Amino acid sequence: ENVLTQSPGTLSLSPGDRATLSCRASQSVINNYLAWYQQRPGQAPRLLIYSTSSRAADIPDRFSGRGSGTDFTLTISRLEPEDFAVYYCQQYGGSPFTFGPGTRVDIK
Amino acid sequence: EVQLVESGGGLIQPGGSLRLSCAASGFNFRNYWMNWVRQAPGKGLVWVSRIGDDGSGAVYADSVKGRFTVSRDNAKNTLYLQMNHLRADDTGVYYCTKGQYFASGSFNSWGQGTLVTVSS
């Protein structure tokens, strides 16, 4: 199975800061089928990015994704108060689908 | 509007069985592969199972293979997860998810989840 590792585990930032989250795969992600999700406390996850860099419907353009192969990045250009949450990467190019352990973005 | 509503969770003793349901609406259910994803308390997301649009092609995570069975009733727009021989590490919130298109593994719709607690 393709194991995903996310770093850092926690990111402490202020509103308006830029956030850069990393996701590394143990094997190359087939077709770069890599997604990012946001999960706020008590809520279901929400799809932000699919196919490495495509924003899902209604996702603001301050969220962007890039990468290929085994190294991927989610960037939030300017943090809004509602962006403080946990972020998960997921690969869906191979079976089983796998998720990373998550990065928590905290208010500094 | 797409809606996925899970039900059937609860407290169950180790070794017991539960059947989860997911009622789908707002999209053509029979045209989509569907998945179950779970989340242990305070932990991350784990994909559990998926099933093809016509009920074929079921796939499972190794941790549940042989114990869980996914199925669907396209006439009732409902997805199921039969869970047998439950263990403490099966505890968590179980989400029903829909992909962006046909067999997509990127999940753009999630239910609110149903909590399964396996404990004596």
Interface residues (C-beta under 8 A of the other chain):
Chain A: Y33 A35 Y37 Q39 A44 P45 R46 L47 Y50 S51 A56 A57 Y88 Q90 Y92 G93 S95 P96 F97 T98 F99 G100 P101 G102
Chain B: N35 G44 L45 V46 W47 R50 V59 A61 D62 Y95 Q100 S104 G105 S106 F107 N108 W110 G111 Q112 G113
